[in-house]
Amino acid sequence: MFFCPCLWRRNTNTDEDSASSIISSIHNNVDDISNNIGSVNISEDSAVEIEIIQCTSCEQNIDVTSTQTSNTDTNNNNNQTGTIDICFPTTMDSLLKHDEELFKQPPRVEDCPICYLRMPTLESGSVYMSCCGKLVCSGCDFAPLFDHQGNKVARKSCPFCRVPRSTTPHEYIERYKIRVEAGDPIAMNKLGRCYLYEMFGLARDYTKALELYHRAAELGYAKACTSIGHAYNTGRGMEVDNKKARHYYELGAMGGDVKARWHLGAMEYRVDRALKHYLIAVRDGDDDSLKCIKRLYSDGHVPKYEYTKALRLHQEYLDEIKSTRRDEAAVAYHRYY
């Protein structure tokens, strides 16, 4: 179970707020919160100061409410400190710091090592070379190769290291495994997908897939974090756990994966927070996030200037990645980059 921070952030210090009003506001904001409330022990005449923080990673209970009784009655033990036992592992300062990091524009992916143009964000715009572990853009992958004498090479080879490409499923898997042993996180993620989706003749193995995803995530590969989050979100090989799914989506988003960012936008309760996620993803070329902003604008949830801003950011991304070779590859492969 996860909670939107905007629903939980509240500070009061007035005589009018009583325990009943506090609990009522909590129930109005979050479903099933009664399972997380342990005890409330606040006098009706208390001045309440409450700071409610989002739980994102653990299940410990932290007392976040303190009171000072205005009318002390020693016989009735009214001078008590109230507690609301909910799983809130962070302070307000750390939560704000987390949001600051979460909504930063992540560093963009490395440029193509051959043409030095910005690498397209979509997977269809790049090709992983299992021989040398390089990611090259679709345009450089499509371009013809020539030997040192200027003769066109007939057999397709890697455009970076010139090693002949794999031609059988067995060769693909063996090269992936070699790259995994070399500590290549991209190969780990791709081999994990092969186990998960039964690619190249491999039998489905959730355990191996998740193990490879976690190894790649530990090495800082953002898409592996997204893969783990998707597994928790859909229940592939494990029980559905939205809290853990959100945690890994956040790691993937902060690492620069636009699909993780899109998932976070879809999981937000607040439109303003969802819009922030979508705009960050659109700036890095995510079409799905642009469609979500268009739908929010059509439904009247966001103003026109936000949608216009999204269109402008997306066009700037397209201008950065455009090249003649990539256009030729898109036509030949019938896939957008």
N, C-alpha and C positions, 0 to 999 in steps of 0.2 A: 504494500500500500504506500502510495506517495502522495504528497500534498504540495499544492502551489504555494510558494512563499508569500505571495501577495494576499492569500486568503488568511494567512496565519499571523501576519505582522500587525501588532497592535500594542499601543502604550497608553495607559490611562492612569490617572492619579486623582480621582474625584470621589467625593462622598456619595454621589448618586449611584455609582456602580456597585452592585452587590454581587454575591456569588451566583445567584440565579440568573442575572442578566449576562454574566460572563459565560456561563455554561450554555445559555440559550443562543448566544452569538456563535459559539463554537459549533453547536449542532446545526445552525443555519448555514454554515459555510462548508462543512465536510460531512460526507456520508459515513456511517458506521463508526463515528468517533467514540461512541460509547464503549467499544471494546478496548479503547486505549486509555480510558479515564480510570484511575485507581481510586483516588479519594479527593474529596473537596471538603475543607474544614475552615470556613471563613465566616466570621460573624457578619450579620446584616448591617451593623453600624461601622464597618471597617472602611478605611480608605485603601483602595486596592491599587497596587502597581503591578501590572502584568506585562510580561514580554514573552510572546509565543514565537517559537522558532521552528523552522522546518526540520524534520528528520530526513536525512538522505542516505545514511550509510549503516547505522547500527540500530539495535533494539533496546538500548538502555533507557531507563526512566530518569529524567532530570527535573527537579522542582524549579519551576520558573515563576511562581507567583509568591509575592510577599505582601503582608498586610500589617497595618498598624491600627490597633483598635482605638477608637475615639473615646468610648466610654468603658473604662476598665472595671470589671466586676470580678473580684478574686474568688467569690463564692461559686460563681457559675463558670469560672475558667474561660472567660470570653477573650482574654488576651492571648491569642493563639496565632501561630503562623500558618496561613493557608497553603495548601499544596495542591497542584493539579498534576498528576503523574501521567505524563504523555512522553512519548519517545522523541525528545528534542536534543540531539547531541551537540549542537553548536550554539555559540552566542550570536547576538545580533551583528556584532562587528565581523565575525567570521562568515556569516551568511552574506552580508553585503560584499565582502571581499570575494566570496565565491561567485556571486552574481557578476561582479566586475570582471573576473576572469572568464566566466562563461560567455558573456556578451561581447568579448573582444573579437575583432576580426582576426581569424587565425592566419598564420603565414601561408602563402600560397605554395602549391606543390612546385617542385623543381622544374626548370625548363627542360625541353627536350635536349638530350645531350648531343644531338646531331645538328639540328637546325637552330637551336637556341631560342626558339619561340616558346611562348607560354604553353605549358602542357594543358590540353583540354581536361576538364573535370570529369566528364563522363567516361566510363570505362571503355566505351566504343571508340573513344578518341585516342587511345593509347594501347600499346601492345607490350606485354612482358616477355622478355627474351630469357628463356630458361637456361640458355647456354652461359650467359655472362651476368644475368641478373639485372639487366638494364631495362628501364621503361623508355620506349621511344614512341613518338607520336604516330598517328595513323598515316600521315603524309610521308614521313621518312620510311615507314614500313612499306608503303606502296611504291615508292620511287624505285626505278631500276638500278641495279648494281653493275659496276664496271670493275674490271681487273686493273692491274697497274699499267697495262698497255692500252687501256681505253676500250677494251672489248667488253661487250655486254655479257654478264654472267647468266647462263641459262638457268641453272638450278638456284632456287631461292635460298638465300643465306641470311644470316643475321646482319642487319645493316650496320651494326656497331663493331662486332668482333669478327664477322665474316665466316663464322662457323656454320656449316650446313644445318638447316633446321630439322627438328624432329618430324618424322613422317608417320609414326605409329603411336597408338595410345601408350604402349609400353615404354617407348622412348621418352614421352612427355613425363610420365610418372617417375621414371628413373632420374631424369634431370631435375625434377622438382625435389626429389629426395636428396640429391647431391647438394642442391642449393640450401635445403633445410639444414643439412649437416654443417654447412658453411655459415649458418646463422643468419640467413636471409629472411626477414620477416614477411616480405611479399610472397615468397615461395611457401612459407608456412601457412599463410592465409589461403593461398590458392590450393594447396594440397588439402587443407581442411575442408574447403568447398567441394573438392573432389570426393572426399569421404562422405560429406553430408548429402550431396546430390547424385551420388553414384555415377560420377563422370569418369571417362577413360577406363571403363571396365572394373572400377573398384566397387566392392560391396559397401553398403551403407554402414557407417560406424560412427555413431554420435560421440562416443568417448574419445576416439582419436581426433575427430574434427574439433571438439572443444579444447582438447589438449593443445592442438596446434594453434588454435585461435588465441589461447591464453599465452602461449609462448611468444607469438607475434605481438600481442598487446603489451607484454612486459618489455619488449624492445621498442615500444613507442609507435607501433604502426596503427594509425587511427582507424582504418577500415576493419582491422581485426576486432577492435573495441565495438564497432558497430555490429559486426557479425555476432559477437557474444550477446550484445543487447537485443538483437533480433531473435536469438535463440530463447532468451528469457521472455521476450514479448510474445512469441508464438508458441512456446512450449515444445520446441524441437529438441528432444533428448533430455528434457527436464521439465519440472513443473513451472507453470507460468508464474513469474514474479515481476510485477510492474516496477517495484522499487529498484530492484537490481537492473532491470532493463533500462530504466531512466539513468541510473548511475553510469552504465557503460555507454549509453548514447551520449551523455555529457562528455565523457572522456573522448569519444570519437569526434564529437563536434568541436571540442577545444583543440583537437589535433588536426582539424581541417577537413573532415569528411562531411560533405554536404548532405548526404542521405541521413546521417545521424542528426544533423541540424534540422532536417525536415521532420523527422520523427519527433524530436523535442517540440517543435512547433505544434504538431498534431496532438501532443499530450498535454499542452498547456490549457488551463482553465481561463486564463486572462488573455484577452485579445491583444493587449499591448505587448505582453511578453511573447506571444506567438508571432506577432508581427516582427519583433526584433530578430527572432530566429530566422524567419523567412527572408528578411532583408539581407542578413549575413550570407545565407545560402545563395540567394539570387546574385549577390555580388561575385560569387564564385561560380555562377553559371547554372544553378539548379533550376530546371524548367518546372518541376513539380511545385517548388516553393512559389514561383511566379504565378502559377495557376491558382494556388491557395490565396495569394494576395488579391488576385483578380476576383475570386469568388467572395472574399471578404468585402471588397469594394462594391461589388454588385449587390450584396445583401445589406449594404449601408453600415458596415461595422468599421470601416476605415475611410478616411477622407480621400478625395481624388489626388491630392498632392503626394500621398504615400504610394499610391499605385503608379503615378507618373514617375516618382523616384525609382521604384522598382524596375520599370521599363527602361529607364536611362541606365541604371546599373547593369542590367542584363545586356544591353546593347554595347556598353563599354567592354564587357567581358568578351562578347562575340568579336568585336573589333580586334582585341588582343590576340585571340587564338586563330584568326582567319589566315589562311594561306592557300595558294593555288593547288599545291600538292594535296593538302587535306581535303579540299573541295573535290578533287579528282578521286581520292580514295572514298569519299562519302558516296559519290555516284557509283563507283565500281562495286563497293561492298553493300550498297543500299542501306547505309546506316548513318545516322547523324552523329557528328562529333562535338 
